[in-house]
């Protein structure tokens, strides 16, 4: 593939990585209630009835937020040398697709395909799959 295609892919991957870092920080530092960086900024959408149980779930959510932020950082590192890091990057993209597919287990079609989640679901399954194929093509044609 030509240099323009490779450069465009790097820009797209860098933007995705930066967004993943943004979301990871929101979840990691804000916990289940988040820091309010997404959408309305509301952080009072949940009522806690069992503080101990909530604390455990909140801790798990913060852990997952940290994983997201780290994945974003690794994605930014990977764009500096696609041939060297493409396998790890493809693994991260596959994990994003798997996470999107797991959303479907909620069984709530109105929520999944509505305004709040629909775009994320499309990005996780559709965009990440497209980036996976695009990355494979760029690396194959570069070598």
URNORSUL-V558449 format. One record per residue. N is the residue number from 1. RES is the residue in one small letter. SS is DSSP state (A for helix, B for strand, O for the rest). Layout:
n,res,ss
N,RES,SS
N,RES,SS
//
This chain:
n,res,ss
1,x,O
2,x,O
3,x,A
4,x,A
5,x,A
6,x,A
7,x,A
8,x,A
9,x,A
10,x,A
11,x,A
12,x,A
13,x,A
14,x,A
15,x,A
16,x,A
17,x,A
18,x,A
19,x,A
20,x,A
21,x,A
22,x,A
23,x,A
24,x,A
25,x,A
26,x,A
27,x,A
28,x,A
29,x,A
30,x,A
31,x,A
32,x,A
33,x,A
34,x,O
35,x,O
36,x,O
37,x,O
38,x,O
39,x,O
40,x,O
41,x,O
42,x,O
43,x,O
44,x,O
45,x,O
46,x,O
47,x,O
48,x,O
49,x,O
50,x,O
51,x,A
52,x,A
53,x,A
54,x,A
55,x,A
56,x,A
57,x,A
58,x,A
59,x,A
60,x,A
61,x,A
62,x,A
63,x,A
64,x,A
65,x,A
66,x,A
67,x,A
68,x,A
69,x,A
70,x,A
71,x,A
72,x,A
73,x,A
74,x,A
75,x,A
76,x,A
77,x,A
78,x,A
79,x,O
80,x,O
81,x,O
82,x,A
83,x,A
84,x,A
85,x,A
86,x,A
87,x,A
88,x,A
89,x,A
90,x,A
91,x,A
92,x,A
93,x,A
94,x,A
95,x,A
96,x,A
97,x,A
98,x,A
99,x,A
100,x,A
101,x,A
102,x,A
103,x,A
104,x,A
105,x,A
106,x,A
107,x,O
108,x,O
109,x,A
110,x,A
111,x,A
112,x,A
113,x,O
114,x,O
115,x,O
116,x,O
117,x,O
118,x,A
119,x,A
120,x,A
121,x,A
122,x,A
123,x,A
124,x,A
125,x,A
126,x,A
127,x,A
128,x,A
129,x,A
130,x,A
131,x,A
132,x,A
133,x,A
134,x,A
135,x,A
136,x,A
137,x,A
138,x,A
139,x,A
140,x,A
141,x,A
142,x,A
143,x,O
//
